[in-house]
Structure formats: structure tokens, C-alpha cells
Amino acid sequence: MTNSVTTAQTASEPLTISGLLEAFRSGEIKVEQFLRSKLEQVRADTSNAWISVISDQQLDNYLSELATQDSEHLPLFGVPFAIKDNIDLAGLDTTAGCDAYRYQPQESAYVVKQLIKAGAVPLGKTSLDQFATGLVGTRSPWGAVNNSFDAQYISGGSSSGSAVSVATNQVYFALGTDTAGSGRVPAAFNNLYGLKPSKGLISCTGVVPACRTLDCVTFFTKSAEDLSTLYQVGASYDESDCFSRYAIEQGIENIAQFSGLKVGVPSEEQLKFFGNDEYRKLYAQSIARLESLGAEVIPFDLSPFIEAANLLYQGPWVAERYAAIESFFDSNQQQCLDVIQTIVGGAKDLSAVDTFKAIYQLQEFKVQCDRLMDNVDAVLTPTAGTIYTIEEVNADPIALNSNLGYYTNFMNLLDYSAIAMPAGFTEAGLPFGVTLFAQAFEDERLMALASEWQQAMNLPLGVTQVEPESADIVDLLVCGAHMKGLALNHQLIELGANFKKRTTTSENYSLYCLAGGPPSRPGLVRAHSNGQKIEVEIWRIPKKHLGALLVQIPHPLGLGSVQLESGDWVKGFICEGIGIEGATDITETGGWRHFLTQS
């Protein structure tokens, strides 16, 4: 795993908005010094996340305003944030990812003004797929934005720079936009929470439109709790936005937990992972986690949702992208990237008749889909079925981009609320994410459920490798049936464990297939001689659940200390010496998986 950006937090620096505010108010961190250091971190970024950054003088102006305010009365006092560069910020140009389109706004976007009024400090404008058209993060004349975990991989788009700036802890939250998944796919690829609110709840005044009837302003954070804080500030009715809507109170106090909730899960034949078997397994683990939290998993028919999604790029809605930039595009088409010329230019031949036919078809899908949604409280899907390298996307930009929108393209068309949530890591260390979606105006309930999800998952925040402040986690080594995808792995999932990495022990261990069974059981024993490295897995598990795991482990197995090839010692499954009597020495296989394959 190659980090594209080195995170610059210290051991004492909080990683969430709530933690930062507490540090400010206690005096542990000084606002001015902190914001100046963050601005320098942004200027040193090497991931292509930023298009423009505020000046020292502009930061001074924000600091001067903060100095006149009471931090106790500002919910975002001194919190640094980033703004996708299709959203206006007074004092910096807006480009929408196209230099020839550049203009200087007279005032900030409505939502930006709300956030600044609440004390937040914008550090600059972030990169995006040009005119917010793409889910990849590579469609920019400023260069592809590198994934925060591995620079060879895409960051997701179109809100690429916004997601990476949060994941690498350059800022504490970022604004994106979402028309077809741009506020969810980058969240999944960078281990973040991404809120795709109900249409109209967050104003789009001051936003360069992609599809004006579908566009949503989104938030990226490392913490589900932080999303709720931002929503309370940003979800404000805007009279100047004709698509703005008032929130509808849902009464979440009795339903903001998974226990007893009916959650729809698509059938196996409707799931697509595009050859990514690790994502398939991680999604299965996510379903098991839902059940462990008390949710009732309901088989769910996703087919009409997928059919509706096809209208977004194969129907007349692409004409909205042309309408948004018509005069500029007609005069400056050659200034746009080739892939944007292909997508937007293709809308010129669409007629009003095509549009009305598609509207009728969408309404039919809406009725079908709402009827299905009436049977569940929410639906859980992968956020994306796979992830690609930048090189792969550059070789086949349209088809692979389409694959990434399989689970996201229908959401805005059908007017649902959604939240993207981290859900684990592949063995290469790349993040995987799921999306929970529900009817419109269920935003607050989804955020509450995401908070419960985060507490259960206890995953590191962004790319920092630091668990949430509330987590009390221990690394646990497993060497047999508790490994990923094997028979007893569900016991770890039910106890809140999450996969960390696959590795090997030091060269001092022997592995046995114990007598008895079925099922066959492995025994890991520290060897006095003739030992070798044994392949194992490390899982993160809450300390409070270790006892529950221990009582499930039969004699002669138990928990002890095991040395890794790195020299570090971790707690893990070991076997008492007496257990190898009558056992078969399988050390030469190198690990339990290899033994199962060979036997």
C-alpha cells in the first residue's frame, strides 16, 4: 500500500470535528496556529486534490472574524474545510474543472455562507471530474487525483479532491456534489462517510449545475457524528433556490437503531462486483454485521432501480448537462476534455419528445420502486462493485465509469436519501464501502444509523490508521476457521471485529491439524526447532468482546501471544502442547488455507 499523501496529524491532534472543537475550547490547541499549519499542509499536497488555495491574507481575514466570536456559540468554530470547485467561494475562482470556464464569483454559495457563519474556515477549492461528469477522479486537466490509500488507484469522482483532502486529514470536512454518485463513490474509495441528502434540503445556489433537477450538495467526513453536525448547519431552506425543499420531520427517536429494522438486500443475481471477489466477500460480511446488530435482512428486488438508472446516461437527462453549460460549450467545446465532449455533445440530438417519454418511463419506475421501499426501512448495497487503477480507467474511461455507477445512478432520479459508510478493507489495504438508502427526508435517521454502524465497525478514520476516540480495540491473530470467508468467521463479525491484514508469523512456529473432528481444527504451536512462517490474519476486535470469544474456543486451543514476521507480538489463537498428541504436522503447507486447498 502506497499512501499518496503523508498525513500530518500529531498524536494529540483530534481527527473529528467534535474532538477538534473540544481541543479548541480547552485551550489544548490554538486556533490560529492550527489553521496556519493546516494551510501549509494543504499547500504541500501531492495528490492533485486542490485547484486553488486561500492566501495568507484571506486566512487572516477569517481569523479576525473568529476573534470577534464566542467559540461556544459557533458549532463549527475554526474547523477547516474544503469546497469542490463547482461550488462558489468568494475570493477564489470557480473552474468546474475547466480552466477556460473560470470565473470569479461575487459571493459564496448559499451553503458555504451558512458554514462560514457557523465558524468554519474554507482553505480552498478541490479538484473534480470536469463539470462534475464522472465517478473516477481522473477527468481533470490538472491531473488525476490519487487515491489516499494507494496512488495507483482512482480516488473516485466527481468529488475526488474533496474526499482525499478529508481522508488525509488536511481538512475536517469537505463539500462535494452528487448527481449520479459523486458524493458516495469517493467516500467509499477513501474510507469516509458521505451524505447524499434528499434533493433540495441543502441549497444549490452558487453551484455550477450538472443536472439541475438532480443535483445535491454533499458532505464528506471521517465520522458519522460529524455529518449530523454539518447537516444541522447546512440543511437550510433557501428562497433563492427554486429546487429547495423544507425537511419533513420523521420522528427518529424510536427508530434510529438497527435492532428490529427491516433492511433490504439485493438478490445474488442482481449484485455485480465486476470480478472483484474481495468486494463480494466484504459485502457479505456487511450483511452479517447488519444481522449482528439486530436488523432483519429482507430479500430485495433491485431490478427496477437498475432499469431506472439506465435513463441517466442512456436517456435525455444527459441533456441537462448540456443545458447547464450550453453557451460555453457551443463556443469552447475544444477546451473540454475529449470524454466530456463525447458525453455532453451527444445530448444535442435529443428532442423534447425523447424527454417526455423518458419522464413518463421514470414515473413508472418511481411507482414500482416506492412500492418496494414500502416493505423495508432501508436498503443496503455496495457503494461501488469494484475499484480500478488510474491506468485501467484511462484505457477504458466510459465503460469502467459506468460500472462504478451501477449502485448509485438511480438514487437522485428516484429521489431517495442515502449515506455511504466505510465497511472494511481488502487484503491490499484498499477501502470498501456500503450505502444505506431510504425514502426522501430520512436523512437524519440514516445519519443516526451510520453512527451506530461506526461504533460497531470501529474502523480507522480516513487514511490515518487511528480508530475513533471511543474505540477500545485490540489486534487479534487468527490462523484457522476464523479467517476471512471460513466457517467460523461469523463469530468475529458478530463480536464487532474487522479485518486488518494478512501476514505471517515469525519463523518459530509449527502448524498442526488436530485429532478429532469433523470439523478439522488447526493448532499453532511455537516451535523449539524446525519452525517456519505460518500465514495468519490480523483482525481488530473490541476488547470488551474478547471474553465472549474466549468462551467459544474449545480445549486445547486458547488465546496467547504470537510473534509476527515483523517482530511484533500480538494476541492470538494458540494451541497447548498436549494438543499435538495424535495431530498431523501440516507446517510445510504454510497455513490453514493452503492445507484446506491441498486436502
Stockholm file with secondary structure:
# STOCKHOLM 1.0

chainA/1-599         MTNSVTTAQTASEPLTISGLLEAFRSGEIKVEQFLRSKLEQVRADTSNAWISVISDQQLDNYLSELATQDSEHLPLFGVPFAIKDNIDLAGLDTTAGCDAYRYQPQESAYVVKQLIKAGAVPLGKTSLDQFATGLVGTRSPWGAVNNSFDAQYISGGSSSGSAVSVATNQVYFALGTDTAGSGRVPAAFNNLYGLKPSKGLISCTGVVPACRTLDCVTFFTKSAEDLSTLYQVGASYDESDCFSRYAIEQGIENIAQFSGLKVGVPSEEQLKFFGNDEYRKLYAQSIARLESLGAEVIPFDLSPFIEAANLLYQGPWVAERYAAIESFFDSNQQQCLDVIQTIVGGAKDLSAVDTFKAIYQLQEFKVQCDRLMDNVDAVLTPTAGTIYTIEEVNADPIALNSNLGYYTNFMNLLDYSAIAMPAGFTEAGLPFGVTLFAQAFEDERLMALASEWQQAMNLPLGVTQVEPESADIVDLLVCGAHMKGLALNHQLIELGANFKKRTTTSENYSLYCLAGGPPSRPGLVRAHSNGQKIEVEIWRIPKKHLGALLVQIPHPLGLGSVQLESGDWVKGFICEGIGIEGATDITETGGWRHFLTQS
#=GR chainA/1-599 SS CCCSSCCCCCTTSCCSHHHHHHHHHHTSSCHHHHHHHHHHHHHTCCSSCEEEECCHHHHHHHHHHHHTSCGGGCTTTTCEEEEETTBCBTTBCBCTTCGGGCBCCSSCCHHHHHHHHTTCEEEEEECCSGGGCCSSSCCCTTCCCBCSSCTTBBCCSSSHHHHHHHHTTSSSEEEEEESSSTTTHHHHHTTCEEEECCTTSSCCTTBCCSSTTTCEEEEEESCHHHHHHHHHHHCCCCTTCTTCCCCCCCCGGGTCSSTTCEEEEECGGGCCCTTCHHHHHHHHHHHHHHHHTTCEEEEECCHHHHHHHHHHHHSTTHHHHHHHTHHHHHHHGGGSCHHHHHHHHGGGGCCHHHHHHHHHHHHHHHHHHHHHHTTCSEEEEESCSCCCBHHHHHHSHHHHHHHHTTTTTHHHHTTEEEEEEEEEECTTSCEEEEEEEEETTCHHHHHHHHHHHHHHHCCCSTTSCCCCTTCCEEEEEECSTTSTTSTTHHHHHHTTCEEEEEEEBCSCEEEEECSSCSSCCEEEEECSSSCBCCEEEEEEEEGGGHHHHHTTCCTTEEEEEEEBTTSCEEEEEEECGGGGTTCEECGGGCSHHHHHHHC
#=GC SS_cons         CCCSSCCCCCTTSCCSHHHHHHHHHHTSSCHHHHHHHHHHHHHTCCSSCEEEECCHHHHHHHHHHHHTSCGGGCTTTTCEEEEETTBCBTTBCBCTTCGGGCBCCSSCCHHHHHHHHTTCEEEEEECCSGGGCCSSSCCCTTCCCBCSSCTTBBCCSSSHHHHHHHHTTSSSEEEEEESSSTTTHHHHHTTCEEEECCTTSSCCTTBCCSSTTTCEEEEEESCHHHHHHHHHHHCCCCTTCTTCCCCCCCCGGGTCSSTTCEEEEECGGGCCCTTCHHHHHHHHHHHHHHHHTTCEEEEECCHHHHHHHHHHHHSTTHHHHHHHTHHHHHHHGGGSCHHHHHHHHGGGGCCHHHHHHHHHHHHHHHHHHHHHHTTCSEEEEESCSCCCBHHHHHHSHHHHHHHHTTTTTHHHHTTEEEEEEEEEECTTSCEEEEEEEEETTCHHHHHHHHHHHHHHHCCCSTTSCCCCTTCCEEEEEECSTTSTTSTTHHHHHHTTCEEEEEEEBCSCEEEEECSSCSSCCEEEEECSSSCBCCEEEEEEEEGGGHHHHHTTCCTTEEEEEEEBTTSCEEEEEEECGGGGTTCEECGGGCSHHHHHHHC
//
